[in-house]
Amino acid sequence: MADTLLSQAYNWAELGLIRRLDLMLARFFSNEQPDITAAEVLAIILTSEANGRGHVCLDLKAVSESPDQVLLQPGQAMGDERAVALQQLSQYLHALAVEDWLAALSHSELVENHLSNTVVEPNHRPFVLAGSAAQPLLYMRRYWQYEADISRAIQPRLALQQHPAIQPGLAGQPLPTALMRALLAGLFASAHDSSEFNWQQAACALAARSQFGIITGGPGTGKTTTVIKLLALLQALRLARQQTPLHICLAAPTGKAAARLNESVAGSLAKMDFSRLADSGSLDQQALKACIPTEVTTLHRLLGAQPDSRHFKYNQTNPLPADVVVVDEASMVDVEMMAALLQALPAQCRLYLLGDKDQLASVEAGSILGDLCRDAEAGRYSTETADYLAEVCNQSLPLAYLTSSEPAPALAQAITMLRVSYRFHQGGAIHQLATLVNTGMLAGEWQPKRIKALKQIFSSADAKGKLQLIQQSQQQPHFNSQLKSLLIEGYKPYLAAVASFDAAAEPAQRDQAALAILQLQRDFQLLAAVKQGDWGVSGLNQRIEHLLQQHQLLQTDGYHWYAGRPVLMTRNDYHLKLMNGDIGICLPYVENEQHSLRVAFPDTELGIRWVLPSRLDDVDTVFAMTVHKSQGSEFQHAVLLLPASSSPLLTRELLYTGITRASQCFSLIYDHEYVVEATMQQQVQRASGIVITTL
Ligand SMILES: Nc1ncnc2c1ncn2[C@@H]1O[C@H](COP(=O)(O)OP(=O)(O)OP(=O)(O)O)[C@@H](O)[C@H]1O
């Protein structure tokens, strides 16, 4: 039976229903274990396949009860042969009751069983059965370990909030409630007359009483502003009591996100007025500002990534010297990185995660932020939390956000969702569109009505100059005239600046001009849902290059490297100090009267880092980039191009992420309306057990 399954699996792999890697893994364990059963082989194949799609584990019940839904995502294109193969696979699953599957896995030599009531001796078997009786989950050991490490590190940090009296490094000392109240009032002085519940103030209060906190919210809801106030609060609590300031580290998953946070923290901090705060705690405003860092590093740099190794300099045995770590854009952090980060934190170190829970998750396995924020929308606060907020914030938590079931989940008490956007003028067209997409636009209504509602947003008076809907046939090899002029107008400003760039200018002037070009290039960005194909990132890049040449905006002379070529780093390069996601532009460069080309990357220390093109192995042209790569960036004008047919990749989260990259204008390019509509209906669902184990 196992042999038959393996030979059929060969066919599934040939047809692309599973990956070759999934098949190879099943074959490997079959060779190791000659009496392996078909149930075990099936579990190995499907668990590995699920990892490939970003799931941390295999949800045995879900896949057993509705195999077609789990294996074939809505809209996935199917040839006849693949349909037959899928049918074969679902027949196996239909014939196998979940109880029998569980029984086979519980007795398997390959599986460590954490579902039984007996204490499990760790035996380092390659698979782990965990989750709960109602939701059994099968993990490859590595992923189970990551989740276990994350839960183990978060739990004690949540438990501390049962004793809100504990401060970092000062275990047992009472939280000075009166001082907290005065400081929170000072920090949010200007907002005090408002009758609306101030979630930003609540976020600071909740995060300050525990060693783990999440602040989530859509774009422009004030996550950065709030975290600066939180850091000011924590430092003010120390300074007011003549204690040494906390050592704070700010980090983000990519270089680009770090650079952006760097800018916004520095900008916000400079503008922030702590004078009322200073009054309340007899603090020196400048001294307080000086203890809030503005420098933001990548997580890889923070943890001390080592070239060609999965291991970091800072880890369980060599903890990171920090009292507080703040991670922005946390939705992009995968389970492996989150586990590494938590392992590297000393026991008393606080961790605060910022991010938009509704954005796309990391490309790698896991959607940690989304999973942890499962209750964020509803709040689910305890009466104890409501009393605490009333005491320190002088605000009454709206009853709708109290938990309806006691005990309230500990994790929910450490999470705040910011609900008001200050960036897009509230109710503005981009914000309206993002909200509609995010809330599952008119779910339950019939399709034509949903399409009509979408078109109405694009044609409303509010949408003028902010939203644009363009239909482009993908059967044709060329851009239509509307899209052509949009692209030319979009790239023209930075390419005109490249054309007038003075390569022989004084170094300081040259750097300044290069920075200005990089800034202009960031104003406009084409985003694609997929990488491959004529209308994926690679095809679009070629076509745009050609279009810009035709219009004399570029001159490549047939070369790979040319002035104006924008490139995206696709791997970290520690020698060059460039990170995956960094964007540079190739520019003419004159040194000792020698003319050459160099790629200009923005650099926090040097201003510009000039790199020889020949040293850049892992770069892609970036006239277009994937939505995944665009996370953590914002563009004045973001243009999202959807493919001509729907696929599992086209989800509500992808569309929402694309829309929310735009600060002033968003254009949606589509071929068929049904693809736009199907994208809005499809949600990312990733199996993980983090909430089961963390709550
Ligand atoms: N309570 C507030 N009242 C008025 N303006 C605010 C408030 N909070 C934030 N802002 C302003 O809104 C803008 C966005 O704030 P901020 O950058 O903190 O949001 P964010 O959630 O971090 O955004 P991003 O989407 O970039 O992550 C800033 O200009 C900020 O000054």
The ligand as an SDF file (V2000), in Angstrom:
LIG
                    3D

 31 33  0  0  0  0  0  0  0  0999 V2000
   -3.1880   60.7460   17.6590 N   0  0  0  0  0  0  0  0  0  0  0  0
   -2.8160   61.3510   16.5430 C   0  0  0  0  0  0  0  0  0  0  0  0
   -3.3550   62.5320   16.1750 N   0  0  0  0  0  0  0  0  0  0  0  0
   -2.9910   63.1510   15.0320 C   0  0  0  0  0  0  0  0  0  0  0  0
   -2.0630   62.6770   14.1920 N   0  0  0  0  0  0  0  0  0  0  0  0
   -1.4920   61.5020   14.4950 C   0  0  0  0  0  0  0  0  0  0  0  0
   -1.8270   60.7740   15.6790 C   0  0  0  0  0  0  0  0  0  0  0  0
   -1.0930   59.6360   15.6990 N   0  0  0  0  0  0  0  0  0  0  0  0
   -0.3330   59.6530   14.6010 C   0  0  0  0  0  0  0  0  0  0  0  0
   -0.5520   60.7690   13.8870 N   0  0  0  0  0  0  0  0  0  0  0  0
    0.0980   61.1510   12.6090 C   0  0  0  0  0  0  0  0  0  0  0  0
   -0.2770   60.1980   11.6180 O   0  0  0  0  0  0  0  0  0  0  0  0
    0.8040   59.8920   10.7410 C   0  0  0  0  0  0  0  0  0  0  0  0
    1.0730   58.3990   10.7750 C   0  0  0  0  0  0  0  0  0  0  0  0
    1.5600   58.0410   12.0570 O   0  0  0  0  0  0  0  0  0  0  0  0
    2.6300   56.8730   12.2450 P   0  0  0  0  0  0  0  0  0  0  0  0
    3.7390   57.0170   11.2830 O   0  0  0  0  0  0  0  0  0  0  0  0
    2.9490   56.8260   13.6900 O   0  0  0  0  0  0  0  0  0  0  0  0
    1.6990   55.6380   11.8430 O   0  0  0  0  0  0  0  0  0  0  0  0
    2.1380   54.1260   11.5540 P   0  0  0  0  0  0  0  0  0  0  0  0
    0.9910   53.2750   11.9450 O   0  0  0  0  0  0  0  0  0  0  0  0
    3.4380   53.8420   12.1990 O   0  0  0  0  0  0  0  0  0  0  0  0
    2.2860   54.1530   10.0070 O   0  0  0  0  0  0  0  0  0  0  0  0
    2.9020   53.0640    9.0150 P   0  0  0  0  0  0  0  0  0  0  0  0
    1.7730   52.6280    8.2010 O   0  0  0  0  0  0  0  0  0  0  0  0
    3.8920   53.8690    8.2430 O   0  0  0  0  0  0  0  0  0  0  0  0
    3.5390   51.9780    9.7960 O   0  0  0  0  0  0  0  0  0  0  0  0
    1.9790   60.7390   11.2390 C   0  0  0  0  0  0  0  0  0  0  0  0
    2.0460   61.8930   10.4650 O   0  0  0  0  0  0  0  0  0  0  0  0
    1.6240   61.0500   12.6670 C   0  0  0  0  0  0  0  0  0  0  0  0
    2.1950   62.2780   13.0850 O   0  0  0  0  0  0  0  0  0  0  0  0
  1  2  1  0
  2  3  1  0
  2  7  2  0
  3  4  2  0
  4  5  1  0
  5  6  2  0
  6  7  1  0
  6 10  1  0
  7  8  1  0
  8  9  2  0
  9 10  1  0
 10 11  1  0
 11 12  1  0
 11 30  1  0
 12 13  1  0
 13 14  1  0
 13 28  1  0
 14 15  1  0
 15 16  1  0
 16 17  2  0
 16 18  1  0
 16 19  1  0
 19 20  1  0
 20 21  2  0
 20 22  1  0
 20 23  1  0
 23 24  1  0
 24 25  2  0
 24 26  1  0
 24 27  1  0
 28 29  1  0
 28 30  1  0
 30 31  1  0
M  END
$$$$
